[in-house]
Amino acid sequence: MASIYIETFGCQMNEADSRYIADRAVAAGYEIASDATRASVVVLNTCTVRDNAERRAYGRMSHFKALKVADPSLKLVVCGCLAEQDRDRMQKTVPYLDAVFGTSELVRLGDALAQWRPAFGDPTDETSELRALVQPLGGAADCVSDAYSHLRSFVTVQRGCSYYCTFCIVPHVRGRFDHRPMAEILGDARHAIAAGTRELTLVGQTVNAYRDPANGADFPDLLEAVASLEGLDRLTFLTSHPKDFTPKLARTLGTLPSLNPRLHLPVQSGSNPILRRMNRKYTVETYEAKIALFREHCPDWVLTTDLIVAFPGESEVDLEATLALCERMRFAQAFMFVYSPRRGTPAAHWEQISAEVGGERLRRLADVVNAGMRELHQSKVGSVMRALVQGPSRKDPSKLAAKTTENMTVVLPNPGLDEAALIVRPWLDVRIEGAHVWGLTGTLRGIAERFDAVAESVAAPSLDLIAAN
Ligand code: SF4
């Protein structure tokens, strides 16, 4: 049986693209493999947003070379932003690749899969043995194969971005805004709901800049239309830009009960001179005014963000301003990075701050942000939170990992529930007992099929019985 293994690096856009590739592959007759050593086709969906992501992707390509040597019939494919940026270099330096597809060539990749499909028979004993000898490749990124994947779906709202932040490679590799018609987005959302998805995420680089090319409907209109779909459980969206956070959007967020109570609004820096150099199109004051509006309409939501330190030109005063902003905002979560120069972007040509200083600034920022996160998580101890199962915990597969609707990670012992039971009732009511910077720990109290359904209790005596065995 032909099978495909897909490894995804980077953002939700790439996750959505990987789901598209998986759907095309299944339609063409492939099985999804959870292990590259068993696959007929291996796809690496790459990212180039930071230097580290680039190096990891090239590292994975050389790992997969061993598979190609063991079984030359294997097709090794690279797609995504790094493929778009480095196509020529990649084809020269990684000559064993079978194909490279840029960000706008997903349909071609799907067509190639269909074309290759008849050539894959069952593997011979000899190739299976050779593949089995290849060192375990380990998981370097997310793969779309696990049994719980369909519980979460990503629907792409737009491709590209027209904002040209001076640090960002996205407009260069994905192009300018290309918004999808709302009718298509609704069609994909209906399809995902019918396939059993419990949490639907609308994704785009700047989703709240959305405009329906057919009639000019904006992002709040789109949210209302998706939220009204029959059978929808939970809805969320990533990523937004502060510039497009409008009073209408704030009002809409406050009125749609199926929305997850989390707004991710990247601020990047707390210093106006740095925001200007980044070409972010807002000031600290306008960001804070928008957050005040957001909190007025959504008092129980959490706010999460992205932050960059050591951007070219960042002084100690600029960093202090970022730390002060974090103290004021109390972000529930922040993705924090040391600035990483990207070829072809303006900031890559400016005088750089040393890695040493960058590392030290990141530690100072993390101290401030983590203190707020720990405090927030501590406030949840003793409560019961509902979270959507993700599957066995990566660190300890005897435990379950789940995410609350605020995007907090919860890890809990599995009282013996099997995969089938968890997929039917994937919402877990967890009594929170421990708080950490990374998330929460607790004990399972009940499971529910739908977010708003009453949970079926997982009685304490039977938990004790299972534990005793
Ligand atoms: S808004 Fe800026 S950071 Fe975000 S994708 Fe567009 S250019 Fe990149």
Residues whose N, C-alpha, C, O or C-beta is under 5 A from the ligand:
A	BS01	SF4	C161 Y163 Y164 C165 C168 V170 Q205
